Amino acid sequence: MFDRDDDSLRAALARHSRDLLRFLTRRVGARDAPDLAQEAIARVLSYAEREEVREAGSLLRSTAANLAKDHARRLRSEGAAIVGGLDVDALLAPSLSPEARLDAEETLARFRAALDALPPRCRQVFVMRRFENLHQEEIARRLGISRNMVEKHLRTAFRQLRGALK
């Protein structure tokens, strides 16, 4: 059992920090994971001021999972179609100059070609996740594969798409 001023709570959180960062990186990407990890730790410490913390690791992971879900919801509600760092809405904005529009069209063409070049199952998983906004568990259930396999397909898709967009 821990409280906020307990050094053992801080030590427990520090022990879980690397796993937390990996967990969040898989969920939200490398750019946003450190901020969400810091927020999760801050929330656990704040919670410890009011309540007893029995399992710091479990509380930290569930807090991080909730923050990742909130983050995804926020991105969807902003209406931007973000695909591997590619903001499709911004690329298609009517206010773009002719040169910027041409660059955007070329970027979209590279993206489409890279998407078409993905292995069929990998492409299917990517489309279900990014365009249909399905959770990994739902994709796994619909396709009859494990969640780990869904994650593997998504990692492959992101790696290949990022490479094509560089």
N, C-alpha and C positions, 0 to 999 in steps of 0.2 A: 504494500500500500504506500502511496506517495502523496505528498502535498507539494505545492508550488516551490517552496523554499528548500525542499529536500534535494540535496545533491544527487541522490540516487535516481531521482526522476530525470534530472538533466543527463545523467550518465546513461540511463535507459534510452532516452530520446536520441542521444548521440550514437548509441550502438545501432539503432534502427535507421539512422539517417541515410546511409548508402542504399539500403533496400528501398526506403521510401522514395528516394530520387529515381531509382530504376523503375519502380512501380509507376510513378507519375510520368516519367519520360515515355513509357509505353502508352499511357493513357492520353496525354496532352501534347507530347513532343518535347524536345530538348529546350526549346526557347522558353516555354512557360513553366516547366517542371520545377526549377529552383524557387520561383516565386510562390508556387502553390505549396511546396515543401515547407518553406519558411512560414507561410500562413498556417499550415496544419500544426506545426510545432507551437506557434503562438497561441492557437486555439486550445491545444491540449494544456499548455501552461495556464491559460486563463481559466479553463475548466477546473484545473487543480486548485485554484483559489477558492472555489465554491464547493467542490465535491472531492471525495477520495478517489484516487486513480489506482485501480488494482492491476490492470494489465495495460501498461503504457504502450506497448507495441500494437496491441489490438485496437486501442483507442486511436492511436496515431494513424493506423492504416484505414480505419473506417472514416475518420475525419478527412483524410486525403482522398478517399474514394468519393465522398460527398462533395468535396471541393472540385474534383475532376468532373463530376456530373454537372455541377453548377456552371463550371467553365464551359463545358460543351453546350449547355442550354443557352448560355449568354451568347456564344458565337452564333448559334442557330438563330437566336432572336434578333441579332443585328442584321440578319438577312444577307450577309456576304457569303457567297459560295466559295469557301476557302478549300483549295485542293492542293495539299502539299506545299503550302506557302504561296500558291497562285490565287490571287483574288480575282475571280472571273468577273464579278460585278464591276470592279474598278477598271478592268481591261476593256470592258464594253461600254464604258461611260460615254455619253454623247458629247461631252465637253472636250474630248481628246483632240489634239491636233492631228492633222493627216499623218504626220510621221509617227506619232505615238500610236495612232490607230493601226497603222501598218505593222509596227513592232508587236502590238497586242495580237493582231491576227496571226502573225508568224509564231508567236509564243503558243497561242491556242492550237495552231496546226501541229506544232511539235508535240504538244501535250496529247492531242488526239492520236497522233502516230504512235507515240510511246504507249498510250493506253491500249491501242489495237495490237501492239507487239507483245503485250503481257500474255503469259499462258492463260488459257480460257478460265480455269478455276480461280486463278489469282485475280484476273480482271473482274470476274463475277463477284468475288468477295469485296474487292475495292469499291465497285459500283454500289453494292448493297450497303456498305458502311458509309461512304461519302455522299452518295446522291440520294439514297433512300433513307438515310439516317437511322439504320437499324443498329442495334447493339450487337456486340460480338457474340453474346450468348444466343441471340435470336438467329443470327446468321448461321452459327454452328448447328442449331436445332433444324433450321430449314434445309440445310445442305447435308445434314447427317455426318458432320465431321466434328472433331474436338475443337474446343476454344483455342487450344494451343496451335492447332493447324490454321485457324482463322488468323491468329496473330502472326504466324509465319507468312501467310499469304499477304497480309497487310504490310509487313516489313519489306517483303520482296517488292511489292508494288511501289511503295514509297521510295525505296532505294533506286529502282529503275526509272521512275518518273522524275525524281530529283536530278538524276544523272542526265536525263534528256532535256531538262529545262535549264541546265547550267550554261 
